[in-house]
């Protein structure tokens, strides 16, 4: 049986000690990771404070990927670098221990940012985050950068989002960026990391503070979450007290009726995403024009099956219909947030299609 011990250092408490772990050669960043884990928060903090954020991130990655370290490896390493640290054990680097060490000298939000990029998953790295930033906001920031930098950024984000950003950049600048993207050579890792760092510190970190939400937009989302009766009751009361705000909220609300404004491809994609029972329930309470619009965007067989399902349901509760229609609206908004479809907002001047 492998002999196991627990380190007494507060940082390393709970780490399993494998005395029989085989030795292996360590890379420079792995050596630094072992040393920092061995030093712990008290002795490691002054060293970490001398590192820049990129170095902290690189060292944190090494800690997470470190795995078990043998007794012999630890002894040899500490013999080289440290004389006053006990070597009666070995350490194992992982996500939890790395995060605990970082929290000993960095604020929670910065640690979250570092660990988020180390862990993944999809949608959490810098370029995927940029793909979720509204195109006009990203374009407004990028237009002050060098065209070559813009070309690198747009080459790293999703192609559909890059196209939207290009379309709102000044035309002359956009064409310059296009030409540079066409002749773009592989970007050196160091340059790419500097661009990532600049984006994180100058753009992403301040985005949440500079984007103050319109209170009417927030209230429109709240109204969207109401059931039909509650929405009507609150809207009527608001119209009596503040007609202007009520009208503004109506313009910003995205409701089931607004689904008819989706493009054909978007309606078809939405149908594919929906649970068939929820789709049947939602359309059960829709007007004939809306039903026909969805039926036209389905195969003849699928439309017939859906009609049959709706008929066999018989009378259904309005509450269940509202819930199903709410699911369709939420699904459409989620798809739009991921860039899968485009939602056209009602501008308050066009007639609603019933």
N, C-alpha and C positions, 0 to 999 in steps of 0.2 A: 504494500500500500504506500502511496506517495505521502511523505511526511508533509503536513500542512501546519502553518502557524499564522497568527494574525499580527500585523504590525501594530505597535502601540501609538505611533504618531497619529494625531487627530486627523490629518489629511488622509492617511492610509488605512484608517480603521475600517474593517470589513473586507479588506483585500485578502485574497487567499494566497498563501505562500506555498510554492511548489519547489521544494528543495531539489527534486530530481530533474528539474527542467534543464534540457540540454543547452549548452552555450552556443552562441552564434555571434557573428560579426555584426556590430552596430554601425549604422550610418551616422554621420555627424549630428543630424537633427535628432536621431534616436538617442544618442548619447546625452544631448542636452535635455531631452525629455525625461530620461531616467534620472539625471542629476536633479532636475527641478522637482520631480516627484519625491525624491529622497530628501531633499532639503525641506519640503513642506512649506506651508504658508509663512511661517515666521522668518525663515532664512531665505525663502524664495522670493518673497515680496519685493525686497529692494532690487533684486535682479530684474524681475518683471517690469518694474517701474522705469527701468532704463531702456526697455525695448519699445519700438514703435508698434502700431497696431498690426502691420503686416507681419512683423516678426512674431508677435504674440499669436497670430493666426497660424503661422507656419509651425510654431512650436506646439500649439494646441492640437493641430492635425497629427503631429508625430506622437503626442501622448495618447490620443484616441486609438491610433493604429499600433501602438507599441506591443500590446500583448504581454505574456509572462516573461519575466526576466529572471535568469538563473542566479543562484547565490554567487557562483564564480564570476559571472558577468558583472554583478553589482560590486563585488569586492574589488575587482580589477579597475573598474571605472572610478570608484571612490578613492582608491589608492592613488590614482592619477590626479584627481582634482580636489579631493577633500581629505582632511586628516582628522577632523573632529566630529564626524558623523558615524554612528554605529552601523555596522554591516551585518548584524545578526538577523538577517532576513532578506527577502527580495521583494520586489514590487511588481505590480501589474497595472499597466496604464489602460484606462477605459474611459468611456464618456462621463460617467458619474464622478470619478476622481478628478478628471480634468476640469469639469465644471465647478466642483467644490474649490479647487485651487484658484481658479480665475475669480470666483466670487469673493475670495479673501482680500482682493486688492482692486477689483474692477467693479463698477456699478452694474446692477442687474441688467439694464437695457443693453449695455455693451457686450456683456457675457452672452445674452440671448442672441445677439447678432452673430457673434463668433461661432457659437455652438450650432446655430441654425444652419449656417453655411457648411459646417463640418458634417452634420448629420444628413444633409439633404432634407427631405426627399424632393421629388419633382415639384417645381413651382416655388422653391425656396432659395435658389441661387440668384445672384444679382441680375443676370440677364432675363431670367423668367419673371422676376419681380418687375423689371422695366417693361416687359410685355404686357403687364397689367396696369401700367400707368396710362392715363388718358392721353391720346396722341397729341392734342394741342398743348397740354402741359409739358410733355416731353420735348416737343418741337420748340416750344418757347425757351426751354433751357438750352437745348442743343444749338440753337441758331447763333449763340454767342461763342461757340467752340470752333476750333479749326476744322475745316471741311474733312481733313484726313481723320480726325478724331470721331467726327460724326459718322464717317463711313465705317469705321471699326465698330462703333456701337450698333449701327443698323445691321451690320453683318452678323452680329451676335444674337439679336433678338429675333422673335418669330417673323417670318416673311410677311404675313398678312398685316402685322402691326407696323413693320418697317414701311410698308407701302402707304399706310395711313399717315405715318409721321412725315414721310417724304411729300405727301400731297398737301400738307399744311405749312411746310417750310417755304420761305421766299423762293420763287421760281429759279432765279439765277443760282442761289446757293444749292438748291435741290439738284440742279443739273450738274453742278460741280461735284456734289457728293456722289451722284450716279456714276460719273466718269471715274472717280477714285475707287468706288466699289468694284467697278469692272476690272480695274487693274490692281486690285488689292493683293499684296503678297501676304504670306503667313506672318502673323504678328508675333513678335518676340514675347515670351512669357512675362518678362520684366515690364515691358510697356503695357501689356494687357492688365497686369496687376495694378499698375499705377492708375490706369483709366478706371478700373473697378474701384479703387480706393477713393479717387476723386468723386466719382458718382455717389459713392456711399456717404462720404463726409459732407459734400457740398449740395447734394440733391436729395437722395433718398432719406437721409437723416432729418432733413428739414421739411420734407414733403407733407408729413402729417400736421406740422405746425402751421404751414402756410396755406393749407387747404381747409379753410373754415367752411363748414357746411352751412348752406342756407337753411334757416330754421323751417322754411316752407317745404324744402325738399325732405327734411327729416319727418315733418308732420305728414307729408304725402305718403311716405312709406308706412307710417303708423296707420293712416286711414286705409291703405291697401290691405293691412292685416285685419281690419275689422270685418265681421260678417256683414251681410247686406243691410240688415235692419239697424245695426249699430252705426254703420257708416252713414246711413240716411239720417238717423237721429242727430248725430253730431254735426253733420254738414248743415242740416236745417238750422240748428241752434247757432252755428258759426255764421251762417248767412245773415241771421237776425242781428248779430253783434258786430260782425266785420265782414261785409260782403266782398271787399277787395281781397282779403286774405283767403276767403273761401274760394274765390275764382282762381286765385293763384295756385292753391292746393289742387283744385280740379285739373288745372293745366298740367301739373307735375305728376299727378297720379298715373300709374300704369295699371290698367284694369284688364279684366278678361275681354271686355269689348274691344280693347286696343289691339288684341291679337290679330284682328282682321287687317291691321296695317303692316303686318309682317310680309316680307317677300315670299314668293312661292317656295323657294329653297328652304327658307327659315321655317315655314309652316311644316314642310315635310320632315325637316330635321327634328322639330318639336314633337311631331306625332311619333317618331321613332323612339324618342326618349320617354314618352309617357307610358305609364301602366295602362293596360287596355281598359280595366274597369274604371279607373279614374277618368280616362278620356271619355268613356261612354257616359259617366255621371255628369261630367262637365258640360258635354254637348246636349245632354238631356234637358238642361235648363237654358240652353241658348236659343236665340231666335232662328228662324228658318234660313235666313241668308248666311248666318255664321255657320250653321250646320252644313249647308251646301258647300261653302268655301272649303271646309275641312274634308268633306267627302270627295271633292274634286281633286284633292291632293293626295288621295289614297288610290290604291289599285281597286278595280271594280270588285274583286272578291273581298278585299279587306273592308271596303265601304259597306258591302252587303252584310258581312259578319258584324260590323259595328252597329248597323241599323237594327239587326236582329237582337243584339245584346240590349240595346236601348229599349226595344219593344218588350222584351221579356222581363225587364226590370219592373214594369208596372209603375205605379205612383211612387215617387221617392221624396224624401224630406228635403226641404229647401236648404236646411243646414248642411246636409251631405253634398248637395250640389255646390254650395258656396265653397266648401272645403276642397272639393275636386277642382273647381275653377281656380281657387287660390293656389293649388299645387301646380296647375298649368302656368300661371303667371310667374310663380317662383322659379319653376324650371326654365322658363324663357329668359328670365333675368339672370339666372346662373349661367346659362349658355351664352348670353350676351357678354357677361363679365369675363368669360373665358375666350371671347372672340369667335365663338362658333357661329353666332348669328348677329345681326344688327337690328336693334330696336329703334323704330322711328317714334319719337315723342310727339304727342299731340300739342300743337302750338297754340291751341285755344281759338284759332280763327277758322280752321277747317271743320267741315261737318263731319260728325262721327258716322261711320258706316255701320248701320244696324245689322 
